Structure formats: C-alpha cells, structure tokens
Amino acid sequence: MSTSLFENRKLVIATKHKKEKVIAPLLEKNLGVTCFTNESFDTDTLGTFSGEIERELDPISTVRKKCLLAMEASNCDLGVASEGSFGAHPSIFFARADDEFLIFIDKKNNLEIIARELSLETNFDGKEIETEKDLFDFAKSVKFPTHGLILRKSEKDNTHIIKGITDMTLLKQAFKKLLNESNSIYAETDMRAMYNPTRMSVIENTAKKLVAKVNSCCPQCNIPGFGVTDAKKGLECSLCGSATNSTLSYIYICQHCQFTKEEMYPHKKTSEDPMHCDYCNP
C-alpha cells in the first residue's frame, strides 16, 4: 500500500472560510486527488472564533468531528479538515501563537493522519476602543485592511457583532453605529482564514506538513502516514559529555503495524553547545 491508493479519488475539504485555496492545490498535486467543498456543510456549528458558538471539544477532537461530518454530508470516504486556536504560546512568555491542526481521513483504508503547525506568525489581538483615532491606530497595528476586523459592543457581548470589515468606510460606519449604543466598543482581529492572510499562510504550511506525512510510508508495511510520534532528549554536551535537554532523536511509529524507527541526531548535530548544558551553564 502506498500513496497511489489516493489517486483519482474525490476528497472533501471541510471549510466555509476558503481554506481550499491553499489546501487543495497541494493535495491535488501531491496525492492525485480531486478536491471539492460542500457549501451546505456549516463548520461554524462546531464553534466560532467570535464566540457566538463555543467550541465544546479540544482542537483534535473538533477537527476529527468536522472532517467526519463533512465526509458523511458529502457521501465521500476521503476528507481533510482544519482547526485553529489562538492565544498565548505554550512555552514563549508573552508571545501570541496560531496553533493549527489538519487531519486527513481515509475511511476506505482506515487511515487518520494529523499535522500540526504552532506558529508565532499571527496578528491575533483585541482592544477596547473609545475614539476613532484609537480605532485607526489599532487597525493599522493588525494589518488592516488586508486583514479583517470585528467590532462589537464589548469583549464578551455577542448580541451585536459586525464581522469581516475590510474597508475603511465600512469600518467608520460600524464604529459610529455601535458607539451610538455604547460609550466604547471592542475591536478585534477577524481570525477566519478568508479574512486573515497571515493565518491562511500558516494553514498552507500545515498542509505542506500533512502532505509530507501522508507521503511518508512505513518501511515495513508501506502504509502512508509514517511520522514522528515522539522526541527523545539527551544530546550530549560537547564540553562535559552530560546529557542536555536538546533533542537526541526522533521516534517514528507506524499506526498500523507498530513498526518503530529511531532517527538519531535529527537536527544534524551530534553534540550541544555548553551554554545549553545544565552542568556547564547552571
């Protein structure tokens, strides 16, 4: 079994936010599939960034459910879905991050392959606004008008939300309309992919990772999706020889036959600088 088993098959991309623009070309070129979207399938039922519908599941469970529902609605046994989260970076203090997941599901061959991209490239932000100048300053800082904005009465108010603003005239109109109802308004970035080229670029990078993983077949059973499942620490310090927290190897495990492979020195270095050693540089 190899990636040739996807050739000339239809694949549904579960999206209503134009993600197929960056996902479909990569899948069609590298896997030989024909991609399509189902306009009647509403991905917002599983959660919205603007908060009207809360996401009830974790990102991986959500992206899996999204993909399976789209496949069922489209009567298609091959599908891809995307799910993103925005907030604090898990390890870099005070930094914001875009955490994207892409899932590839093949019911016919019982395959599920997931790729992830954790990126610092994001304009994710929000601010309480009192004056038109505040609004324009905020808009400029988050790359408006190439990146869309959302305005609402307050950060937690979901009763009146104006989305997808990408025009200065419409921005002014929306601001004045909401300001007539409140002393201040809340402006935030529209994180839907079709209104956020920065996020769309991260999704494209995630799709490239997904294609590479799908095209990586198990050396033993030749099943696609043979990817890194764990990283082992312990790269030796070049000065004292002690094990450091730097990556020594990657572990690959086949999801079907459980064949395991260890790739030593994945970052092409056999020792670590003493500055990263807890003994030499405590």
N, C-alpha and C positions, 0 to 999 in steps of 0.2 A: 504494500500500500504506500502511495506517495501523493504529492500534491496534484498529480494528474487526475485524481479522483474528483476534483472540483471543476475541471474544465467543462465548458458548455452547459453549466448549471445556472439557474437563476438564484440570486441572493438578495434578500430584502434588507435594506438598511433602515433601522427603526429610528426615524427622526422626523421632526416637523420644523427644524431650525436650519435646514440647508447644509447639514454636515456632509451629505453625499457629495458635495462639491470637491472636498479634499479626500474623502474616503474611497469613493467609487473608482476614480482613475487608478489608484494604487492596487486595489483588489482586482480590477479587470485586467490590468497589465501583467500582474504577477501570478494570479491564480487562474486566469482564463474564465472567470465567471461573468455573468451579465447582471449588473446591479439595478435595482429599482426601489422606489419608496412607495408606501401605501398612504395616500393622503387622508384616508378615513381613520387611520390609527392615530390617536391623540396621546403622545408621550407625556403631556402635562398632567395626565390623570395620576401619574406616579410621583408628582411633586414639581413645584415651580421655584425658581430662584427668588422670585419676588414675594414668596411667602403665602399666597392665597391657598395653595395646597401644600401641606407639609409632606416631606419625604419620610415615609414611615420605616423604611428599611435601610440598612447600610448600603454603601455605594455598589459593592459587588452583587449583593442580593437584588438591588434595584436594577442594575444593568442586565442581569440574567433574566429577571422577570420581564423587563422591557423587550428584550430580544425574543423570548419565547412567545409573548403575547402578539408581537408583530408577525412572527412566523405563522402562528395559528390563524390570525386575522387574514393573512395573505395566502394561506394554504401553500406554504413554502417550507421546505425542510433544511434550508440554509439561510443563516441570518447573522447580522452584525448589529450591535448597539453600542452606544457611548453614554457615559455618565461622568459628570464633573462635579468637583466640590471646591469651594474657595474659602480661604481663611488663613490662620497662622500656619507657617511652615513648621512641621513637626520637630525639626532639630535646629533651625537657624532662628535665633531670637529676634523678635520684632519684624521678621520678614513675612510678607504675604505670599501665598502659593496657589497654583492651579493644579489640582490633583485629578488627572484624567484616567479613566478606565475604558478600554474597548474589549468587547467579548465577541468571539467567533463561535457559533454553534452549528454543528452539522448533525442533525438528528439521524440521517441515513447511516452515518458511520460512527455514531455515538461519540462525537468529539466536542470538547469545550476548551477553547484556548483564550487566555486573557493576557492583555498587555497593559502596562501602566506607565504613565509619564508624570512625574512630580516636577513641576516647573516653577521657577521664580519669575518667569515672564508673564506677568498679569497686571492689569490696571484696576483690579478689584478694589473698590473704595466707596465710601458714602459719607455724607456730611449734612448737618443741619444748616439751612440757608435762610438768611433774613433779608438780604438785599440782592438786587440784580447784579451788582459788582461781585458779591460773594459767589453767585451762581456762575458767572462768566469765568472767574478765577478757577473754580472747581472744575468746570467743563474743560478748560484748557489743560489742566493738570492730568486729566484722564483721557486725553487724546480725542476729545470731541472736535469736529463732527464725524470723523472717520469711525469713532466708537460711539455707540448709542448710550442714551441716558434714560433713567426712570425718575419721575417725580411723584411724590405722594405727600399727604398732609404731615405725617410723622413717620419715624422709622418703623414703628410697629403697626401703623394704620393700614389695613388692607381694603378699606371701603372705597377709596377713590385713587386709583393708580393709573398714571399715564406712562405708557411704555414706548420703546422703540423710537425715541426722539433723536433724529439725526440732522435736524435743520434748525438754524438759529432763530428763524421767525417762529417756528412751532415751539421752540424752547421758551421764548419770551411769552408766547400766548399761554402755554401751560403753566408757567410760573405765575403770571398775573391771575389766571383763573383760580389756582389753588390758594394764592395769597389773599384773595377776597374772602376765603373761608377760614383762614388761619393766620396767626401772627408770623409764623415761619413755616417752611416746608422742608422736606428731606429729599436730597438729590443723591442718586446712586448710579453706579455703572450698570448697564444692561448686559448681563453675562450670557445671554442667549447667543449661540455661535454666530448666527446671521447678522447680529449687531455688534460683534466683537472680533475683529480680525486677529487680535493677539491670541485670543482663545482658539480661534479656528486654526492658527498656526500650530498650537500645542496639540490639538486633535490630529492634525496631519502628521506630526512627529510620532504620536502614539500609534497611528495607523501604519507608519513605517516599521515600528517595532513589532506590531501584530503580524504584518506580512513576513518579516524575518523569522518570527517564531513559528508561523504556520509552515513556512518553507524549510524549517529545521526538522529533519526526520530522525527518529530513533535509529541508532546504528544496528540494533538487534532486530526490531520488528518492522522498521521503516514506517511507523505511524507518525504523521505530522504533529508538531507541537512540542518537540523535544527542546525544552528551555531551562533556564536557570531557576531552580527552586529554593536554593539557599546559598549563602556566602559564609565561608569559614575564615575567621580571623586568625592572626598568629604570624604574620610576615615578620621575619627576624630583623632586629636592629643591626645595621651594618657595623656598629662600633662594639657593642657588648654581646650581641647574639641573642638577646632576650626576645621573647615573643611580644609583638606590639598589637594594637587593635586594628591595624591595617589588614586589608584582605589578602589572605594567603591563597585561597582557591574558591572556585565556583562549583556548586554541586548541581548536576543535571539528573532528573529522574523522569523516566517515561511514565505517563499517566496510564498506559495500558499494560505493558509487560513488567513495569517497575525496574527496568534496566537502569543502573546508576553509573554515572561517569563523573570523575573529579578533574576539573581543569585547573592545573597549578599555575600560579602567577598570571592571572587574567589581565592584570594591568601592565604586563611586560616588564616587571622589575622583580628581582629575587631578594632584595633587602630593602629596609626602610631607613630613611634619614633619622639620625639620633634625636632630632628635635621632636619626633613623634613617639619617642620611647619614654615610657613612664619611669624607667630606671635612670636613663641618662639625662632626662629633662623632666624631673618630677614636678 
